[in-house]
Amino acid sequence: MEPVVEPCLSVVMPCFNEAATVESMVARVLASPYTAEVIVVDDGSTDGSAELLAGLTDPRLRVLTQDRNRGKGAAVRLGFSHATSPFVIVQDADGEYDPDEFPHVLAPLLADKADVVYGSRFHTARPHRVLYFWHSVGNRILTTTSNVFTNLNLTDMETCYKVFRREVIQSFVIEEDRFGFEPEITAKVARGGWRIYEVGISYSGRTYAEGKKINWKDGVRAIYCIVRYSALGGRLLKPPTGSHADVVDFDEADEELTTTLDSLDGATNYADWIYSMMEPHLGQKVLEVGAGHGTLTDRLMQGRCVTATDVSPRCVAMLEEKYRDDPEVDVKFCDIEQDVEPGPFDSVVLVNVLEHLDDDEKALRRLREALRPGGSLLLFVPAFERLYSDFDRRIGHRRRYHRRALADVVTSAGLDPVDIHYVNSLGVAAWWLVAKKLRRTPADGPLVATFDRAVVPTLRRMEERYTPPFGQSLLCVARRPA
């Protein structure tokens, strides 16, 4: 008697100009009893792929659309963020990989032996189309180089068929937009200490005439990615169950935040700088989420009506006392992971708040509904997961953001990014030295005062003229579509 198969697989299918094969590939994937959902990410196709996908009606199929061709890495990053099943696999739309292999690559996961499974095209006796010799040589060079840096013994690092427990693949940021995401993922999985298995699969490669897209430039980029991500690792976005990256409890984080906010109250130059970047995008009616001690509220209320909210009862009490005689400021307790003040607001402001939330996309979707059509969402968040320190953990940061990852979560929440750029370039070195290497508190009063008075005025003038390619924080301006 055949065992009953439960649908357990989210299949993420990037698609760029695959009109000849995408419809049949979707049908083949949906025919598998293991498929719970198919998430096709149309990566700016111009050959009719999008129109073909729009005609498919299976309720298990979701089609996401990129506004332009951003690359395979960007497509799978978006697809992974929408996956809901216990296991997630990448399935190319070109027919090179056979969905009949799903039971083989899932077997170690279903037996609870693995957290990640690679489907190897070389460690196998299954059918394999004979094609380019130098491609196979290049693949083995890349795999061997990756193994040297990760201390793994894979035979096919570049395989499309990688299957993950969902909590694994959703726990870190994918930064690469093109094919460099393959060595990036491998490096980050290795650094995470997850259990990795490899099983042999069949493979029906295609020629360049048939539409193959990878080229030698991608091989050069892969070498760079192997070195970069293996050496620097990847900070977890959300600590998975059982991970070493535990987050402190709320009370401890609130106590640490109190000390930090006290130190930052006197950083007037820094607060003025943040406000100056947001001011051109503010409307008349403003919702401030996570107002803290009211440092930014003082600036937001200049000629505006401000609803200042916080999840901390201590902060709410301080704000109520501070603004009890000011009719322009309405202070309220609000936990945006549970509820949001009803709008419509012209602007919603979050300064160093989003990184504390378990589900940032869900929170942004709620805030989107609080905005009027055309209203602005203004975010200020800590940047670069590689700067994540014990201090981040102590104050309750779930993550730090890369620019691409922030753009993806904002877009997924139904908002249109207008501008996302790094701020405080000198803060990168300062945070790395103080928080990462010296393990000191970067919000220490004397350090903050020195930075605010001696560095911020000059740094602000410099970055108002030249946008830096990196920074300790990210500023994001997004709009609710009109």
N, C-alpha and C positions, 0 to 999 in steps of 0.2 A: 504493500500500500504506500503510495507516494505521500510524503509529509506535506502538511498544509503550509503554504508559503504566505507569510504576512507582508504586505507592502511596507517597506521600511526605508526606501531610498529616495533622496532628493537628487535629481539629475540636473546638473547645471550645464547648459549647452550654449557656449558662445557661438555667434553666427555673424560672419562678415562675408557678404556676397556668395552665399551658398545656395542659390535658388535651384540648382540642379539636384541637390541632395537633401536639403533640410526637411522637406515634407516627408520623404520616405524615412529619414532618420528619426524624426519625431514619432512616426507610427511604429517603427521597430522598438524604440525605447518604451513607448506606452504599452506595447504588447508583452513586455516582461512582467511577470507576476510580482517582482520585487519593487517595481516602480510605484511610489506613492505620489510623486509630483515631478513635473518637468518644468524647469525654469529656463526659458530660452532668452538670451540677452542679444538682441539685434544690435550690432556694433556699428551703426551708421551705414547699413547696406544700401547700395544704389542699384541693385540688379533685379529688384522685385521680390527679394526674400521677405521683406516686411509684409508685403501684400499677401503672399502665400501664407505666412503665419497668421495673419489677421483672419483668414478664412477657416482656420482650425477651431473646433468647438469643444474638444474634450475638456471636462471640468478640472482635470488634473494638470492642465497646461496653463502656464502663465508666461506671457511675453513681456519683457522689459525692453525699453528702447533707449539707446544712447543717442544724444543729439548729433554726434559725429563719430567717426572712427577713432576710438581711443586706444585700441589694442586689446589683445586677448587677456592680459593681466587685469586690465580695468574691467573687462566684461565679467570675468569670473569673480572678481572682488564684489561686484554688484550682485551677482547671482548668489554667492555664498551668504551675503547678508540677508537674503530673503528665504533661505532654506529653513524648513521646519521639521524635517524627518530625522530619525535617529542617525542615519548615515548619509553622507554627501559624496557624490562622484562627479568628475568632469567628463563630459561626453562631447567630443568634437562633432560638428554637423556634417563632416565631409565623407563619412562612411569608412574611414580607415580603421576604426575600432568597433568591435562587434558586441552589441548589448547581450548576446548569448553568453558572454563571459561574466556577466554580473554574479551568478552564483559562485563562481570560482574566486573572484576578488573579494566577495563578501564573506566567504566561509570563515577566515580567521577572526573577523569582527563578530560574526554571529556566535562563534564559539568562545568569545571573550578572551581570545589570545592576543589580540592586537588592537591598537587605537588608530593605526594608519596602515593601509595596504597599498603597495605599488604593484601594478600589473606589468611585468617585464616582457618585452618583445624578444629578448635574447636568451633568457633563462627558461627555455621552453622547448617542447617537442611539438607544439601546436603549429598549424599552417602559418606560413610567413612569406609574404610576397617578396621576391628577390628584386632589389632596385639598386640604389647608388652605393658603391663601395666606400667612397670618401665620406658620405653621410654617416655610415656605420662607424668609420674610424673617428670622425669628429665626435659622435655621440659617446664612444667609449672614452675618448680623451676627457670630455666634460664630466662624465660619470666618475672616472678615476680621480680627477682633480677635486671634484666635490667630496669624494670619499676621504681624500687626504685631509681635507679641512674639517669634515664632520665626524670622522672616525666611524663611518658606516661602511658596509660592504655590499652596497647596491650594485646591480648589473645594468640598470636602466633608469637613471635619475630623470631623464627628459620625457619619460612616458606620460601620455595624457591620462591614462587610467590610474589615478590616485584616489583612493577612497578613505574618507575620514569619519570618525565620530564627529557629529555636528559640533559638539562643544569644543573640539580641538581646532577645527578650521575657523570657527568664529571667535577664537580667543586671541588672535593676533592680527596685526595690520598687514595687508599685502600692499607693498609700496610700488612694485614694478608694474608698469602699464602694458608692456609687451611680453615677449616670451621669457624675459628674465625672471618672471614669477616662479618658474619651475625650480631653479636652484635656490631662490629665496625661500620658498616654502620648505624645501628639503633642509636648508640650514636652520630654519626656525623650529621645525619639527624635531630635529636632532638636539637643538639647544633645550627644547622643552622636556626632553627625557621620555617622550611617549614611546610605546611599544610599536615597532615597525616590522611588518612582514612583507615578503615579496612572493608573488605567484606568477607562473608563466601564463601568457595569453597569446591568442592568435593576433595577426596584424596584416592588414591589406593596405599597404602604403600607396600613395598616388604620386604621379610625376608632376613636374612644374607645369606641363601642358594641361594637366588635369586640375590644376588649381593650387598646388602646394605653395605656401607663403613664406616659410621660414628661410633665412638666407645666412650668409657668412657673418654679416654684421650682428645678427642675433647670437651667433657663437661667441663673438668677441665680448658682447655685453654679458653673456652668461659667465664668462671667466671673471669679469669684474664683479658680478653679483655673488659668485661663489666666495670670493675673497671678502667682499664687503659684509655680507650677512653672516657668514660663518665667524668672522672676526668680531663683529659687533653684536650679533644676536638680534633678537626682536623682543621688545617688551610686550607683555600680554595686555590685550585690551580689557578683557574681563577674566579674572582668575577662575579657571575651571575647578570643579570639585576635586579635592585632593591635591591641588597644585600647591607648590611652595609659596606662591605669590598671594598669601592670605591678606585680607583687608581687615583693619582693626575694627572693633565694634563702634557703634554710633557714639556712645558716651565718651569714649577715649578720643575719638576723632573730634567731637565737639569741643572738648577741653583744649586740645591742641590748636583747633581753629580759633578759639577765643584768644589765646596767646598771640597767634599770628595776626589776627585782625587788630589787636591792640597795637602791635608793632607797626602795622601798615597805616594806622590812622594818621600818623604824622607825615606820610609820604605824599605830600601835597603836589609836588611836581609830577610824580608818576600818575596820580589820579587825574590831574589836569590834562596830561598827555592822552590817557585813555579816553577821557571825555571829548577832547578835541577831535579825535578820530571818529567818534560816534555822532557828534553834534550835527554834521550836515545831513544825517539820515533820520533824525528824530522828528516825530510829529508832535501834535499838541497833546495827545492822550497817550501816556507811557505806562507800561507794566514793567516793573523791575522785579526780576526773580532772583532771590538770594541777596537781599539788600544789605545784610550784615549789620554793620554799625552805622550805615547811612552815608559813608564817604562819597559814593557816587550819587546818592540821592540828593545831596546838597547841590550838586551841579545840574542834575536832571530837572529839578523843580524850577529852574529859572524861566519863568513865563509859561510853565506847562502844568498839567494836572498829572500827578504821579501816583500810581498804586504801587506801594513798596511792600513786597512780601518776603517772608523767610520761613523756613521749616523749623528753625530753632526758636522755642518759646522764649529763651533768654534774649535773643536778638529782637524778637517781636516786641517784648516788653521795653527794651531800650529805645526802639524806634517810636513806639507809642508815646513814651515820655518825651522824646526829643521833638516830635512833631505834633504834640497834642493841641497846640494853638495855631497850627498852620493849616488852613483849609485846602491848600493845593496838594497836600500829601495825605493819602488814605492808606493806613497801615493795616495789613491783614496777615494772618497765619495762612500759609498755603504750601502744600506738598505737591509739587507738579507731577510726581510719580503716581499720585492718586487723583488729583483734581487740579483745575486751572480756573482762575478768576474769569467770569464771563466777559467777553469783549462787547463790541469790537474796539481794539486798541490800534492806534496809529503805529506804535512801535513796541516791541518787546525786547528787553535788555537782559542779558545774562553775562556777568563778569565773573570768571572763575567759578562756574557753577556746573556746567554740563559734564565735566569730568568726574563729578561725584555721583552721577546717576547710574543705576544698574542698566537701564534701557534708555539710552540717549535718544534713539530714533523715535520711540514711543512718546517720550516727553516732548520732542519737537513737533510731532504730529498734533499733540494737544495744544501746544502753543500756536501752531498754525491756525487752528480754529478760533483762537482768541484774537487773531489779527483781522483787520478789515482787508478786503481785496486790495492789493497794491501796498499793504503795510510792510514795514521793515522789521526783520529779526536781526539783532545785533549780538554777536557772540564774541567773547574774549576767553580763550582757553590756553592751557599750557601745551607747549609743542614738544615733539620728538620723544617717542617712547624710550629711546636709548638714554634719555636724561632721567627716567623714572628712578627715584631714590627712596630710601627708607623714610625720608620726610614726606614724600608724596603718599606713601602708604599710611603713615601716622595721621595725616589730615584727611584721609578718606578718599584719595584720588583712585578711581577705578582704572584710569588710563591717562595717557598724554596723546596728543593728536599729531598726525602727519597731515599736511595740507590736502592731499588726495583723499585720505580717509574722512576728513571733516567734510569735504565737498560731497562725498558719496552719502554720508549719513544725512546731510541737509537735503540733498536731492531726493533721497528715498523717503524723506518725511513730507514730500510734496511742495518743497520750497525751491525757489530759483536763486542760486548763488550769484551775487552781483560782483563781489570782490572778496577774495581770501588772500591775505598776505601775512608774512612773518613780521613780528615786532620785537624790538629789544635784542639786537644781534649780539651785543656785548654780554648780555645776560646768559647766553649759552655757555661761554667759558666760565663765567662766575658760578653758575649753578653746578656745572660739572665739577669744578674744583671744590666748592664749599659743601654741596650736598652729596655728591657721589664719592669723591676721593677723601675729603676730610671728615665726612659724615657729621658736619655741623648743621645747625638750623639756619637756612638761608634767610629766614624772616627775623633773625636776631636784630634787636633794636638798633644797636650801633652800626651794624652792616647796612641795614635798610636806610638809615639816616645818611650815611656816607654816600651810598649809591644815589639816593634821591637828590642830594644837594650838589655833589661833585660831578656826577656822570649824566644824569637824566637830561638836564637842559641842553647840553651839547649833543647828546645822542639823539634827542628829539629833533633838533634842527637838521642833523645829518640825514635821518631817516625820512624826514618830510621832503627832502630833495631826492633821495635815492632809496628805493625800496630794497631791503636786504634779501638775499636768497635764503637766509635762515634766520631764526630768532628763538628766543626763549618762550615766546607766546605767539598765538595766531589770532588775528582779527578777521571775523567773517561778517559780511553784510549780505543778507538774503531777503528776498521779497516773496510774499504770498502772491501767486499769479492772479492777475486781475481777470 
